[in-house]
Amino acid sequence: MGGQFTSEQWLPGPLGEVFPFFADARNLERITPPWLRFRILTPGPIEMTVGTRIEYKLRIRGVPLRWESEITVWEPPYRFVDEQRRGPYRSWIHTHRFVADGVGTRVHDDVVYSVWGGRVVDRLLVRRDVAKIFDYRRSVLSKMWPGRVTPRPATG
């Protein structure tokens, strides 16, 4: 059983500034909630391109896990896709899209995933956790790019 999650946020920075921030894998640690104890294990520098694999460690609900993702689409400065190759989900495909919007950039996150345990596990645990992670991320990003920030509520 699969789930979908979308998030959108306008940041008051030009596309040429916003995309490189997200394209730097090291910045993921900065925008991931501390309770996940997220750390990148892949030695740097990490060159982002199709086929790049990045390994992480984190804790989900206190359980230590390893996660490996692969960049499967790389279209700077407009889009990239990372897909879980090893990790806690049956599948996880995260599309990051960036659109110039006035004096800023609209950042879109579209995640399609499936979990072990199906719809019940997704509804009771996973969907809420994913929403909290993206809420935290929007909050941190709004502080990093101060100005008129108009986050849209996450949808699941």
The 8 nearest C-alpha neighbors of each residue, nearest first, counted from 0:
[[1, 117, 113, 118, 114, 2, 116, 115],
 [2, 0, 113, 112, 114, 3, 111, 117],
 [1, 3, 112, 113, 111, 4, 0, 121],
 [2, 4, 111, 110, 155, 112, 5, 1],
 [3, 5, 155, 110, 109, 154, 111, 2],
 [6, 4, 109, 108, 154, 153, 110, 155],
 [5, 7, 153, 108, 107, 154, 109, 4],
 [6, 8, 107, 106, 151, 108, 150, 5],
 [9, 7, 150, 106, 105, 151, 149, 10],
 [8, 10, 105, 104, 149, 148, 106, 150],
 [9, 11, 104, 103, 12, 148, 105, 144],
 [12, 10, 103, 146, 144, 102, 104, 147],
 [11, 13, 103, 10, 104, 17, 16, 14],
 [14, 12, 103, 15, 16, 104, 17, 102],
 [13, 15, 17, 16, 104, 99, 18, 12],
 [14, 16, 13, 17, 18, 19, 76, 12],
 [17, 15, 14, 13, 18, 19, 12, 20],
 [18, 16, 14, 20, 19, 15, 12, 13],
 [17, 19, 21, 20, 76, 14, 16, 15],
 [20, 18, 22, 21, 17, 16, 23, 15],
 [19, 21, 17, 18, 22, 23, 16, 26],
 [22, 20, 18, 23, 19, 17, 26, 24],
 [23, 21, 19, 20, 24, 18, 47, 26],
 [22, 24, 21, 25, 20, 26, 19, 47],
 [23, 25, 26, 27, 22, 21, 45, 47],
 [26, 24, 27, 23, 28, 39, 29, 45],
 [27, 25, 29, 28, 24, 23, 30, 21],
 [26, 28, 29, 30, 25, 24, 31, 21],
 [27, 29, 26, 31, 30, 25, 37, 38],
 [30, 28, 26, 27, 31, 25, 32, 139],
 [29, 31, 136, 27, 28, 139, 32, 26],
 [32, 30, 28, 29, 27, 136, 33, 132],
 [31, 33, 34, 35, 135, 132, 30, 136],
 [34, 32, 35, 36, 31, 37, 28, 30],
 [33, 35, 36, 32, 58, 37, 59, 31],
 [36, 34, 58, 37, 33, 57, 32, 59],
 [37, 35, 57, 33, 34, 58, 38, 32],
 [36, 38, 57, 35, 56, 28, 31, 39],
 [39, 37, 56, 55, 40, 57, 28, 36],
 [38, 40, 55, 41, 54, 56, 37, 25],
 [39, 41, 55, 54, 42, 38, 56, 53],
 [42, 40, 54, 53, 39, 43, 55, 45],
 [43, 41, 40, 44, 45, 39, 53, 54],
 [44, 42, 45, 41, 46, 25, 40, 24],
 [43, 45, 46, 42, 41, 25, 24, 23],
 [46, 44, 43, 47, 24, 42, 41, 23],
 [47, 45, 44, 48, 51, 43, 23, 24],
 [46, 48, 51, 45, 22, 49, 70, 23],
 [47, 49, 51, 73, 50, 46, 70, 72],
 [50, 48, 71, 70, 73, 72, 51, 47],
 [49, 51, 70, 69, 71, 48, 52, 47],
 [52, 50, 70, 69, 48, 49, 47, 53],
 [53, 51, 69, 68, 50, 70, 67, 54],
 [52, 54, 68, 67, 41, 69, 51, 55],
 [53, 55, 67, 40, 41, 66, 39, 68],
 [56, 54, 39, 66, 40, 38, 65, 67],
 [55, 57, 65, 38, 64, 37, 66, 39],
 [58, 56, 37, 36, 64, 35, 63, 38],
 [57, 59, 63, 35, 62, 61, 64, 36],
 [58, 60, 62, 61, 35, 57, 63, 64],
 [59, 61, 62, 58, 35, 63, 34, 128],
 [60, 62, 58, 59, 63, 35, 34, 57],
 [61, 63, 58, 59, 60, 64, 57, 35],
 [64, 62, 58, 57, 61, 59, 65, 56],
 [65, 63, 57, 56, 58, 62, 66, 86],
 [66, 64, 56, 55, 86, 57, 67, 63],
 [65, 67, 86, 55, 85, 54, 56, 64],
 [68, 66, 54, 85, 84, 53, 83, 55],
 [67, 69, 83, 82, 84, 53, 52, 81],
 [68, 70, 52, 82, 81, 51, 50, 71],
 [69, 71, 81, 49, 51, 50, 80, 72],
 [70, 72, 49, 80, 81, 69, 50, 73],
 [73, 71, 80, 79, 49, 70, 74, 81],
 [72, 74, 79, 49, 48, 75, 78, 71],
 [73, 75, 78, 77, 79, 76, 72, 48],
 [76, 74, 77, 78, 73, 79, 18, 22],
 [75, 77, 18, 74, 78, 14, 97, 15],
 [78, 76, 97, 75, 96, 74, 98, 79],
 [79, 77, 96, 74, 95, 75, 97, 76],
 [78, 80, 73, 72, 95, 74, 94, 96],
 [81, 79, 94, 72, 93, 71, 70, 95],
 [80, 82, 70, 93, 69, 71, 92, 68],
 [83, 81, 92, 68, 69, 91, 84, 93],
 [82, 84, 68, 91, 85, 67, 90, 69],
 [83, 85, 68, 67, 82, 69, 86, 66],
 [86, 84, 67, 66, 83, 68, 87, 65],
 [85, 87, 66, 88, 65, 67, 83, 84],
 [86, 88, 89, 66, 64, 85, 114, 65],
 [89, 87, 114, 90, 86, 113, 91, 115],
 [88, 90, 114, 113, 115, 87, 91, 112],
 [89, 91, 88, 112, 113, 83, 92, 114],
 [92, 90, 112, 83, 82, 111, 88, 93],
 [91, 93, 82, 111, 110, 81, 112, 94],
 [94, 92, 110, 81, 80, 109, 82, 95],
 [93, 95, 80, 109, 108, 79, 110, 96],
 [94, 96, 108, 79, 78, 107, 80, 93],
 [97, 95, 78, 107, 77, 106, 94, 108],
 [96, 98, 106, 77, 105, 78, 107, 104],
 [99, 97, 105, 104, 100, 77, 106, 96],
 [98, 100, 104, 14, 103, 105, 101, 97],
 [101, 99, 104, 103, 105, 98, 102, 9],
 [102, 100, 103, 99, 104, 13, 11, 105],
 [103, 101, 100, 13, 11, 12, 104, 99],
 [104, 102, 11, 12, 13, 100, 101, 10],
 [103, 105, 99, 100, 10, 14, 98, 9],
 [104, 106, 9, 98, 8, 97, 100, 10],
 [105, 107, 97, 8, 7, 96, 9, 104],
 [108, 106, 7, 96, 95, 6, 97, 105],
 [109, 107, 95, 6, 5, 94, 7, 110],
 [108, 110, 5, 94, 93, 4, 107, 95],
 [109, 111, 93, 4, 92, 3, 5, 94],
 [112, 110, 3, 92, 2, 91, 4, 93],
 [113, 111, 91, 90, 2, 1, 92, 3],
 [112, 114, 1, 90, 89, 0, 2, 88],
 [115, 113, 88, 89, 117, 116, 121, 1],
 [114, 116, 117, 89, 88, 113, 120, 0],
 [117, 115, 120, 114, 119, 118, 121, 0],
 [118, 116, 0, 115, 114, 119, 120, 121],
 [117, 119, 121, 120, 0, 122, 116, 1],
 [118, 120, 122, 121, 117, 123, 116, 124],
 [121, 119, 123, 116, 122, 118, 124, 117],
 [122, 120, 125, 118, 119, 126, 124, 123],
 [121, 123, 119, 120, 126, 124, 118, 125],
 [124, 122, 120, 121, 119, 125, 126, 127],
 [125, 123, 121, 120, 127, 122, 126, 128],
 [124, 126, 121, 128, 127, 129, 122, 120],
 [127, 125, 129, 121, 128, 122, 124, 130],
 [128, 126, 130, 125, 129, 124, 131, 123],
 [127, 129, 125, 131, 130, 126, 132, 124],
 [128, 130, 132, 126, 131, 127, 125, 133],
 [129, 131, 127, 133, 128, 132, 134, 126],
 [132, 130, 134, 128, 129, 133, 135, 127],
 [131, 133, 129, 135, 130, 134, 136, 128],
 [132, 134, 136, 130, 135, 131, 137, 129],
 [135, 133, 131, 137, 136, 132, 130, 138],
 [136, 134, 138, 132, 133, 137, 131, 32],
 [135, 137, 133, 30, 139, 138, 134, 140],
 [138, 136, 140, 134, 135, 139, 141, 133],
 [137, 139, 135, 141, 136, 140, 134, 142],
 [140, 138, 136, 142, 141, 137, 30, 135],
 [139, 141, 143, 137, 142, 138, 144, 136],
 [140, 142, 138, 144, 139, 143, 145, 137],
 [143, 141, 139, 145, 140, 144, 138, 146],
 [142, 144, 140, 141, 145, 139, 138, 10],
 [145, 143, 141, 142, 140, 11, 10, 146],
 [146, 144, 142, 141, 143, 147, 11, 148],
 [145, 147, 148, 11, 144, 141, 10, 142],
 [146, 148, 149, 11, 145, 10, 9, 141],
 [149, 147, 9, 10, 146, 141, 150, 11],
 [148, 150, 9, 8, 151, 147, 10, 141],
 [151, 149, 8, 148, 9, 152, 7, 137],
 [150, 152, 7, 8, 153, 149, 6, 9],
 [153, 151, 150, 154, 6, 7, 134, 8],
 [154, 152, 6, 5, 151, 130, 155, 7],
 [155, 153, 5, 4, 152, 6, 130, 3],
 [154, 4, 3, 5, 153, 126, 2, 130]]
